[in-house]
Amino acid sequence: MTQFKKSFGKFEWLDLEKPKPKDLLELTQPYHIDLNLLEDALEHGHLPKLEKHGDFTFIILRAYSVEPHQNHATVAQLSNKIAFLINESRLITIHQKPFEFLEKCKNEDFEDSEALMLSIILEMITTFEAPMQWLSEKMDENEKEIFLSKRGKISIEHLYYQKAKARICRKLLQLSQNVLNQLTVEEKYISNLQDIKESAISYMLHFDEVIEDAHAILNTHLSLSAQKSNEVMKLLTIFSAFFLPLTFIVGVYGMNFDYMPELGWKWGYYLTWGVMITVSIVIFTWFKRKKFV
C-alpha cells in the first residue's frame, strides 16, 4: 500500500493506493466509516455511485485507464475507479491504480476539500477524451476503407471492440452524470460542477455518434458483402446458362449406342458445332437484352 497525507490548512487529504482491507480498516477507524462503504471502495469493478453516511459523502467514479488501441470489452478492463470520502475537514481517496493527475494534484494548493475533489473529478472525466478522439478517427478510417478503397474490407473483430469500447465509455459517463447530478457543493463551486457536467454530456454525445457510425459501417459492410456474393452467383448462373445446353448436346452424342444415325452423317460434326454456336449466340443475345451482361 502507498499512503500520502497532506494538510492544506482547512482540510487534510489522505490518498491510499492499493490498500489491503486490514490496512484500510485501521486507517479509517478513527472516522467511524461504515464497513459497507469500505467494501465498495475495495471492489474492483464497482460502478459509479454516491451515498451519504454521517458527515461523510461517499462517491465512486471511474476513469478511463488503458491505451485507446487496446482491445478490451469490459468495464474493469477499460477503467479504474477512485473512491472519495469527503467532509468539510477531510478528503480520503482510495484507488488501486496510480493516476498521473493525482500526482499533479499533490503538488498544488486547494482552498478546501470540495475544490480538490472537483479538480480530481474533472481530470477523471477528461480521461475519456483520448478514447473518444481515437474511436472517431477509427470510424473515419473504416468509412474510407469501405467507400474509397478498392479492397473495401474492414476487420469485424476490431469494429466489435471499437463499438464495445464506445458503448462502455458512454455508459460510464452516463452513470457518472447521475452521480454529479446528486452531488451538492458550495455555491462558489456550482459553476465548476456545471462545467464538469457539460464535459460529461459532450463526451457522451460524441460516443453516441461513434456507436451510430459503428452500426452504419457494419450494416454497409454486410450489404456490400451480400452484393459481392450476389455478383459471384450471377456470374456462375450465366456460365451455367451457357454450358447447360452445350453439355446436353455433347452428352447426347457421347452415348455409346450401336446405332445412331447422326454419327454416320458426312457433315454431322460441323452441324453439331453450328448448333452449339447458334445456341450460344441466342443465349448471349437474350442475356444482353435483359441486361444481365
C-alpha positions as CSV (number, residue, x, y, z in Angstrom):
1,M,0.0,0.0,0.0
2,T,1.1,3.5,-0.8
3,Q,-0.1,6.3,1.5
4,F,0.0,10.0,1.0
5,K,-1.1,12.6,3.5
6,K,-1.1,16.3,3.1
7,S,-2.6,19.1,5.2
8,F,-4.0,22.2,3.3
9,G,-4.9,24.2,6.4
10,K,-8.7,23.9,6.2
11,F,-8.6,20.2,5.5
12,E,-6.5,17.1,5.2
13,W,-6.1,14.9,2.2
14,L,-5.4,11.2,2.7
15,D,-4.6,9.3,-0.5
16,L,-4.5,5.4,-0.4
17,E,-3.2,3.4,-3.3
18,K,-3.7,-0.4,-3.3
19,P,-4.7,-0.6,0.3
20,K,-5.4,-4.0,1.9
21,P,-8.7,-4.5,3.8
22,K,-6.9,-4.6,7.1
23,D,-4.9,-1.5,6.5
24,L,-7.9,0.4,5.2
25,L,-9.9,-0.5,8.3
26,E,-7.2,0.6,10.6
27,L,-6.6,3.9,8.8
28,T,-10.3,4.8,8.6
29,Q,-11.3,3.5,12.1
30,P,-11.0,6.9,13.8
31,Y,-13.6,8.3,11.3
32,H,-16.2,5.7,12.1
33,I,-16.9,4.9,8.4
34,D,-19.4,2.2,7.5
35,L,-17.8,-1.1,6.6
36,N,-20.1,-1.5,3.6
37,L,-18.6,1.7,2.1
38,L,-15.1,0.4,2.6
39,E,-16.0,-2.9,0.9
40,D,-17.4,-0.9,-2.0
41,A,-14.2,1.2,-2.1
42,L,-12.1,-2.0,-2.5
43,E,-14.4,-3.8,-5.0
44,H,-12.5,-3.7,-8.3
45,G,-15.4,-3.4,-10.8
46,H,-17.8,-1.2,-8.8
47,L,-19.8,1.2,-10.9
48,P,-20.2,5.0,-10.1
49,K,-22.4,5.7,-7.1
50,L,-23.0,8.3,-4.3
51,E,-24.0,7.7,-0.7
52,K,-24.2,9.8,2.4
53,H,-23.1,8.3,5.7
54,G,-23.0,10.6,8.8
55,D,-21.0,13.7,7.9
56,F,-19.2,11.9,5.1
57,T,-20.2,11.8,1.4
58,F,-19.1,8.6,-0.3
59,I,-18.5,8.8,-4.1
60,I,-17.2,6.2,-6.6
61,L,-16.2,7.3,-10.1
62,R,-14.3,5.6,-12.8
63,A,-11.6,6.9,-15.1
64,Y,-10.5,5.5,-18.5
65,S,-7.1,3.9,-17.8
66,V,-5.9,1.9,-20.8
67,E,-4.3,2.8,-24.1
68,P,-7.1,3.6,-26.7
69,H,-5.9,1.0,-29.2
70,Q,-6.0,-1.9,-26.7
71,N,-8.9,-4.4,-27.4
72,H,-11.0,-4.7,-24.2
73,A,-14.7,-5.1,-23.8
74,T,-15.4,-4.9,-20.0
75,V,-15.7,-2.1,-17.6
76,A,-13.0,-3.4,-15.3
77,Q,-10.5,-3.8,-18.2
78,L,-11.1,-0.3,-19.6
79,S,-11.4,1.8,-16.5
80,N,-10.3,2.1,-12.9
81,K,-12.1,3.7,-10.0
82,I,-11.4,6.2,-7.3
83,A,-13.5,6.2,-4.2
84,F,-14.0,9.5,-2.3
85,L,-14.8,10.0,1.3
86,I,-15.3,13.7,1.9
87,N,-16.5,16.1,4.5
88,E,-15.5,19.7,5.4
89,S,-12.2,18.8,7.1
90,R,-11.1,15.7,5.3
91,L,-10.8,14.1,1.9
92,I,-9.9,10.4,1.6
93,T,-9.2,8.9,-1.9
94,I,-8.9,5.2,-2.4
95,H,-7.8,3.6,-5.6
96,Q,-5.9,0.5,-6.9
97,K,-4.1,2.1,-9.9
98,P,-1.8,5.1,-9.9
99,F,-3.0,8.1,-11.8
100,E,-0.8,10.9,-13.1
101,F,-3.4,13.6,-12.4
102,L,-3.3,12.6,-8.7
103,E,0.4,13.2,-8.6
104,K,-0.2,16.6,-10.1
105,C,-2.8,17.5,-7.5
106,K,-0.3,16.6,-4.7
107,N,1.8,19.5,-5.8
108,E,-1.0,22.0,-5.9
109,D,-2.8,24.0,-3.2
110,F,-6.6,23.9,-2.8
111,E,-8.8,26.1,-0.7
112,D,-11.0,23.3,0.7
113,S,-11.8,19.6,0.2
114,E,-14.5,20.3,-2.4
115,A,-12.1,22.2,-4.6
116,L,-9.7,19.3,-4.6
117,M,-12.5,16.7,-5.2
118,L,-13.8,18.7,-8.1
119,S,-10.4,19.0,-9.6
120,I,-9.9,15.2,-9.4
121,I,-13.3,14.6,-10.8
122,L,-12.7,16.9,-13.8
123,E,-9.4,15.0,-14.5
124,M,-11.3,11.7,-14.4
125,I,-13.9,12.8,-16.8
126,T,-11.2,14.2,-19.1
127,T,-9.6,10.8,-19.4
128,F,-12.4,9.8,-21.8
129,E,-11.3,12.4,-24.3
130,A,-8.4,10.3,-25.7
131,P,-10.5,7.2,-26.5
132,M,-13.3,9.4,-27.9
133,Q,-10.9,11.0,-30.4
134,W,-9.3,7.7,-31.3
135,L,-12.6,6.0,-31.9
136,S,-13.8,8.9,-34.1
137,E,-10.6,8.6,-36.2
138,K,-11.1,4.8,-36.5
139,M,-14.7,5.3,-37.7
140,D,-13.5,7.7,-40.3
141,E,-10.8,5.2,-41.4
142,N,-13.4,2.4,-41.6
143,E,-15.7,4.6,-43.8
144,K,-12.8,5.4,-46.1
145,E,-11.8,1.7,-46.3
146,I,-15.3,0.7,-47.3
147,F,-16.2,3.5,-49.7
148,L,-12.8,4.6,-51.2
149,S,-10.5,1.6,-51.0
150,K,-10.5,-0.9,-53.8
151,R,-10.3,-3.7,-51.3
152,G,-13.3,-2.4,-49.3
153,K,-12.7,-4.7,-46.4
154,I,-12.7,-4.0,-42.6
155,S,-12.0,-6.1,-39.6
156,I,-15.2,-7.1,-38.0
157,E,-13.3,-8.1,-34.8
158,H,-11.8,-4.6,-34.5
159,L,-15.1,-3.0,-35.2
160,Y,-16.7,-5.1,-32.4
161,Y,-14.1,-3.9,-29.9
162,Q,-14.4,-0.3,-31.0
163,K,-18.2,-0.4,-30.7
164,A,-18.0,-2.1,-27.3
165,K,-15.4,0.4,-26.1
166,A,-17.7,3.3,-27.1
167,R,-20.7,1.7,-25.5
168,I,-18.9,1.1,-22.2
169,C,-17.4,4.6,-22.1
170,R,-20.8,6.1,-22.8
171,K,-22.4,4.0,-20.0
172,L,-19.7,5.0,-17.5
173,L,-20.2,8.7,-18.4
174,Q,-23.9,8.3,-18.0
175,L,-23.5,6.8,-14.6
176,S,-21.0,9.5,-13.7
177,Q,-23.5,12.1,-14.8
178,N,-26.1,10.6,-12.4
179,V,-23.6,10.9,-9.6
180,L,-22.8,14.5,-10.5
181,N,-26.5,15.4,-10.5
182,Q,-26.8,14.1,-7.0
183,L,-23.7,15.9,-5.8
184,T,-24.1,19.2,-3.8
185,V,-21.3,21.7,-3.4
186,E,-21.0,25.2,-2.0
187,E,-22.4,28.0,-4.1
188,K,-18.9,29.2,-5.2
189,Y,-18.3,25.7,-6.8
190,I,-21.6,25.4,-8.6
191,S,-20.1,26.8,-11.8
192,N,-17.2,24.3,-11.6
193,L,-19.5,21.4,-11.1
194,Q,-21.7,22.6,-14.0
195,D,-18.6,22.7,-16.3
196,I,-17.8,19.1,-15.4
197,K,-21.4,18.0,-16.1
198,E,-21.3,19.7,-19.5
199,S,-18.0,18.0,-20.3
200,A,-19.5,14.6,-19.5
201,I,-22.6,15.4,-21.7
202,S,-20.3,16.4,-24.5
203,Y,-18.3,13.2,-24.4
204,M,-21.5,11.2,-24.2
205,L,-22.8,12.8,-27.3
206,H,-19.6,12.0,-29.1
207,F,-19.7,8.4,-28.0
208,D,-23.3,8.2,-29.2
209,E,-22.1,9.3,-32.7
210,V,-19.3,6.7,-32.6
211,I,-21.9,4.0,-31.8
212,E,-24.2,5.1,-34.6
213,D,-21.3,5.2,-37.0
214,A,-20.3,1.7,-36.0
215,H,-23.9,0.4,-36.6
216,A,-23.9,2.2,-40.0
217,I,-20.5,0.8,-41.0
218,L,-21.4,-2.7,-40.0
219,N,-24.7,-2.6,-42.0
220,T,-22.9,-1.1,-45.0
221,H,-20.2,-3.8,-44.8
222,L,-22.8,-6.6,-44.7
223,S,-24.7,-5.0,-47.6
224,L,-21.5,-4.8,-49.7
225,S,-20.5,-8.3,-48.8
226,A,-24.0,-9.6,-49.8
227,Q,-23.8,-7.6,-53.1
228,K,-20.4,-9.1,-53.9
229,S,-21.8,-12.6,-53.2
230,N,-24.8,-11.9,-55.5
231,E,-22.4,-10.8,-58.2
232,V,-20.5,-14.0,-57.9
233,M,-23.7,-16.1,-58.0
234,K,-24.9,-14.1,-61.0
235,L,-21.6,-14.8,-62.9
236,L,-21.9,-18.5,-62.1
237,T,-25.5,-18.6,-63.2
238,I,-24.5,-17.0,-66.6
239,F,-21.8,-19.6,-67.1
240,S,-24.3,-22.4,-66.2
241,A,-26.8,-21.0,-68.7
242,F,-24.2,-21.1,-71.5
243,F,-22.9,-24.6,-70.8
244,L,-26.0,-26.4,-69.8
245,P,-27.5,-26.8,-73.3
246,L,-24.0,-27.4,-74.8
247,T,-23.4,-30.1,-72.2
248,F,-26.7,-31.7,-73.1
249,I,-25.8,-31.8,-76.8
250,V,-22.4,-33.3,-76.0
251,G,-23.9,-35.8,-73.6
252,V,-26.4,-37.0,-76.2
253,Y,-23.8,-37.6,-78.9
254,G,-21.4,-39.1,-76.4
255,M,-23.7,-42.1,-75.7
256,N,-22.3,-45.5,-76.8
257,F,-25.2,-46.9,-78.7
258,D,-24.5,-49.2,-81.7
259,Y,-26.9,-47.3,-84.0
260,M,-27.0,-43.5,-84.0
261,P,-27.9,-42.2,-87.5
262,E,-26.2,-38.8,-86.9
263,L,-22.8,-40.5,-86.3
264,G,-22.8,-41.6,-90.0
265,W,-23.6,-38.2,-91.5
266,K,-20.8,-36.7,-93.5
267,W,-21.3,-33.1,-92.1
268,G,-22.6,-34.2,-88.7
269,Y,-19.5,-32.9,-86.8
270,Y,-19.7,-29.5,-88.4
271,L,-23.5,-29.4,-88.0
272,T,-23.2,-30.1,-84.3
273,W,-20.7,-27.3,-83.9
274,G,-23.0,-25.0,-85.8
275,V,-25.9,-25.9,-83.5
276,M,-23.8,-25.2,-80.3
277,I,-22.5,-21.9,-81.6
278,T,-26.1,-20.9,-82.6
279,V,-27.4,-21.8,-79.1
280,S,-24.5,-19.8,-77.5
281,I,-25.3,-16.7,-79.6
282,V,-29.0,-17.0,-78.8
283,I,-28.3,-17.2,-75.1
284,F,-25.9,-14.3,-75.2
285,T,-28.3,-12.1,-77.1
286,W,-31.1,-12.9,-74.7
287,F,-28.9,-12.0,-71.7
288,K,-27.8,-8.8,-73.4
289,R,-31.4,-7.7,-74.0
290,K,-32.3,-8.5,-70.4
291,K,-29.2,-6.5,-69.3
292,F,-27.8,-9.4,-67.4
293,V,-24.4,-8.9,-69.0
